[in-house]
Amino acid sequence: MAVTHSIVPESIPSTSQEVILSVNGVSKKFCRDLKRSLFYGIHDISSELAGRRRSRTSLRSHEFWALHDISFELRRGEALGLVGKNGSGKSTLLRIISGLIRPDQGQVEVRGRVAPLIALGAGFNPILTGRENIYANMSILGLSKPQIDRVFDQVLEFAEINDAIDSPVQSYSSGMAARLGFACAIHTEPDILLLDEVLAVGDLRFRAKCYRRLAELRDRGVAFILVSHSSNTILSKCDTALYLSKGQLILSGDAAVVTRRYENELFLEGAPPATGELQRPQRATHESSGLDITGVFFRDRNATKITTPISGEKLDLCIQSEARHSIAETNMVVSIRERAGEGDKVLVLSTLHDKTPIRVTAGANEIRVEFPYLGLKPGSYLLDLHLYQGNYILLDSIKEFSFAVEGTGSMSECSFYQPRCWTAVQTEAE
């Protein structure tokens, strides 16, 4: 039940495989009732003073585990993402690592200096000026006044708040406070940076500047733990990730695998599984507009019917239909969006835009959309399909046809599949 911090002497060489943070079986519980929480706190302090230390393995009334049996290691120069819904225990874990709170069970071993940025403006006194807060904040993080004097101008330049440096921090915007906090943290020469959504504020240019500095620090061996609700941020900045849910460690490992599991459980929980195939009966004559969709499915490069397409592979989207009569100009619009996320469309295809109307003959037809390479990344998708006679007359439609896309291991940190060929060409010297 301890958090141990130690500074590595400069004479000891470090390697990229050096473990600088070890979290072993860490658990932390809280009480949902304020009065009971105060009572439990007084009782525990009294017990410890009297030498009657209470077992911390059991829960009392109204208590719950904010974290339970969490273990992982962080190596020098490693970027670790931390994902999970609100209330999953991410901020509690960072507070334990930084030493702000003690775990009820387990141990945290930190080898080096930790710079926590786990709340906007954390460690700042709103009444003090920015200049005074720089000295106060960096001294808390372990720097002496002469050390702060040496880096003060660099902090000020990075934070870009020169005109407001002698104004009280309470007059700063959230973006200004975040810039000042980040600038202080990175100039303390940390071994570990803890970043809890602090880069979600501020303008795009400054965020890009922060991420460039993180890359420079990582090249110098600084490790960081990044909490973000943006999967793209985790994928682009981190190699590995942890997924927490209700205080439990659900999955750890490759960032792409972890974030995909997190997104699927976040957005698809309770949703019906992706089918990859749809069949429906032909409409009665009086209900038909002249062309009825009777099925939607996929075929692979061998024309074999499949339910789960694969990124980068040839694919045909097949629409079975039954026409009451021939239609010279049939147009089709296909739109695809991810089931996980905000439902933004990732692909829209239209014969209207391509100026390639389809001729449909009377009877059964199979309209195919041929993809030489499927560019969608692995994930779960919804497809909307509309058939028109000419440009405006809607004949039939399919809403939210669900399917999943799998990967072959050739996609990592990608938003789409890019066909490619690697080669080397010998050139003559100029």
DRENMARVEX-203772 format. One record per residue (C-alpha): residue in three letters; x, y, z. Coordinates in steps of 0.5 Angstrom, whole numbers, plus 500, padded with zeros to 3 digits. Layout:
BEGIN
AlaXYZ
...
***
This chain:
BEGIN
Met500500500
Ala506505498
Val508509493
Thr515509492
His519515488
Ser527514487
Ile531519483
Val536515478
Pro543517479
Glu546520473
Ser552515473
Ile547509472
Pro546508465
Ser539507462
Thr536503457
Ser530503453
Gln528497456
Glu529500463
Val522499467
Ile521506471
Leu514505473
Ser511499476
Val504498479
Asn503492482
Gly496490485
Val494497486
Ser486498489
Lys483504491
Lys476504494
Phe471510496
Cys465512499
Arg459514496
Asp456517502
Leu459524505
Lys458523512
Arg460515512
Ser466517508
Leu468522514
Phe466517519
Tyr470512516
Gly476517515
Ile476519522
His475511525
Asp481509520
Ile486515523
Ser484513530
Ser485506529
Glu492507526
Leu494512531
Ala492506536
Gly496501532
Arg490497530
Arg490498523
Arg484495519
Ser484490514
Arg483494507
Thr481488503
Ser473488505
Leu468494503
Arg464497508
Ser457500507
His456505501
Glu464503499
Phe466501492
Trp472499489
Ala475505484
Leu480501482
His481494484
Asp488489483
Ile491494477
Ser498491475
Phe502494469
Glu509496468
Leu512503464
Arg519503461
Arg523508459
Gly521512453
Glu514508452
Ala508512451
Leu502508454
Gly495510453
Leu489510458
Val482509455
Gly475508459
Lys469511460
Asn468517465
Gly468514472
Ser473508470
Gly478510475
Lys483513470
Ser484519474
Thr484516480
Leu490511478
Leu494517475
Arg493521482
Ile496514486
Ile502514481
Ser503521482
Gly503520490
Leu497525491
Ile493519494
Arg495512497
Pro492506495
Asp489501499
Gln492495497
Gly498494492
Gln504498491
Val507503486
Glu514504485
Val517510481
Arg524510479
Gly525518477
Arg521524477
Val514524475
Ala511531472
Pro503530473
Leu498534469
Ile492531471
Ala487537472
Leu487543468
Gly491548472
Ala493543478
Gly498546483
Phe496553481
Asn494558486
Pro489562482
Ile490569486
Leu498568485
Thr501571478
Gly503566473
Arg510568474
Glu509566482
Asn506560480
Ile511558475
Tyr516558481
Ala511555486
Asn509549481
Met516547479
Ser519547486
Ile513542488
Leu515538482
Gly522538485
Leu526544482
Ser530549486
Lys530556485
Pro537557481
Gln534551476
Ile527555475
Asp531561474
Arg535558468
Val529555465
Phe524561466
Asp525564460
Gln524557456
Val517556460
Leu515563458
Glu516562451
Phe513555450
Ala507558454
Glu506564450
Ile503568455
Asn508573456
Asp503579456
Ala499576462
Ile505573466
Asp504578472
Ser497577472
Pro493573477
Val492566474
Gln484566476
Ser484571470
Tyr487566465
Ser483562460
Ser483555460
Gly487554454
Met492559458
Ala492555464
Ala493549460
Arg499552456
Leu502554463
Gly502548466
Phe504544460
Ala510548460
Cys512548467
Ala511540467
Ile516539461
His521543463
Thr522540470
Glu526534466
Pro521529468
Asp522521467
Ile515520467
Leu509525464
Leu502524466
Leu497527462
Asp490527463
Glu486530457
Val490537459
Leu491537451
Ala484537449
Val483545450
Gly487550447
Asp488552439
Leu490547434
Arg497550433
Phe499549440
Arg496542441
Ala501540435
Lys507544438
Cys505540445
Tyr505533441
Arg512535437
Arg515537444
Leu512530447
Ala516526441
Glu522530443
Leu522528450
Arg520521448
Asp526521444
Arg530523450
Gly527517454
Val522521457
Ala516516458
Phe508518459
Ile501516460
Leu496519456
Val489519458
Ser484521452
His477520450
Ser480520442
Ser482514440
Asn486517434
Thr490521439
Ile492514443
Leu493511436
Ser498516433
Lys501518440
Cys502511444
Asp504504442
Thr501500448
Ala494502452
Leu490500458
Tyr483499458
Leu479500464
Ser472499466
Lys469500473
Gly476500476
Gln478493473
Leu483492468
Ile480489462
Leu485489457
Ser492491456
Gly497491450
Asp497494443
Ala494500442
Ala490499436
Val487492439
Val485496446
Thr482502443
Arg478497438
Arg475493444
Tyr474500448
Glu470503442
Asn466496441
Glu464496448
Leu463503448
Phe458504442
Leu456497441
Glu454495447
Gly447492447
Ala447493439
Pro445487435
Pro451484432
Ala453485425
Thr450480420
Gly454482414
Glu448479410
Leu441481409
Gln435477405
Arg428480405
Pro421477401
Gln419481395
Arg414486396
Ala407485393
Thr405488387
His401494390
Glu406495394
Ser412495389
Ser415501386
Gly417497380
Leu424495383
Asp425491390
Ile431490393
Thr431482396
Gly438482398
Val445485400
Phe451481401
Phe458481399
Arg463476395
Asp470475395
Arg475475389
Asn473468388
Ala466470387
Thr464466394
Lys459469398
Ile462472405
Thr459476411
Thr466479413
Pro470483408
Ile477484409
Ser481490409
Gly485491403
Glu482485399
Lys478485393
Leu470485394
Asp464486391
Leu458489394
Cys452485391
Ile445488391
Gln439483389
Ser433486386
Glu427484383
Ala424488377
Arg417489375
His420491368
Ser426494365
Ile429501367
Ala434504363
Glu437509368
Thr437506375
Asn442510380
Met444508386
Val447511392
Val451508398
Ser453511404
Ile457507410
Arg459510417
Glu462507423
Arg457504428
Ala462506433
Gly463514434
Glu459520432
Gly456516426
Asp460521421
Lys460518414
Val466515412
Leu464513404
Val459515400
Leu458512393
Ser453514387
Thr452513380
Leu449520379
His456523381
Asp460518377
Lys455519371
Thr454511370
Pro447509371
Ile445502371
Arg440498366
Val436493370
Thr432488366
Ala425485368
Gly426479373
Ala432478378
Asn438482378
Glu444482382
Ile447489382
Arg455489384
Val459495386
Glu466492385
Phe472494390
Pro479492387
Tyr481493394
Leu477495400
Gly479501403
Leu475501410
Lys479499416
Pro477494421
Gly471495425
Ser464495425
Tyr459499420
Leu452501417
Leu451501410
Asp445505407
Leu443504400
His438508395
Leu435506388
Tyr433511384
Gln429511377
Gly433517374
Asn435522378
Tyr429523383
Ile424517383
Leu426513389
Leu424506388
Asp427502394
Ser432503400
Ile436499405
Lys437503412
Glu443501417
Phe445494414
Ser450492419
Phe457489417
Ala464488420
Val471489417
Glu477485419
Gly484486418
Thr490482416
Gly495485420
Ser497490415
Met494495418
Ser496499424
Glu494506426
Cys491507419
Ser484510417
Phe484507411
Tyr487501407
Gln492504402
Pro494499396
Arg502499395
Cys508496392
Trp515497395
Thr521497390
Ala528500389
Val530503383
Gln538504381
Thr539511379
Glu545514376
Ala549519380
Glu549526377
***
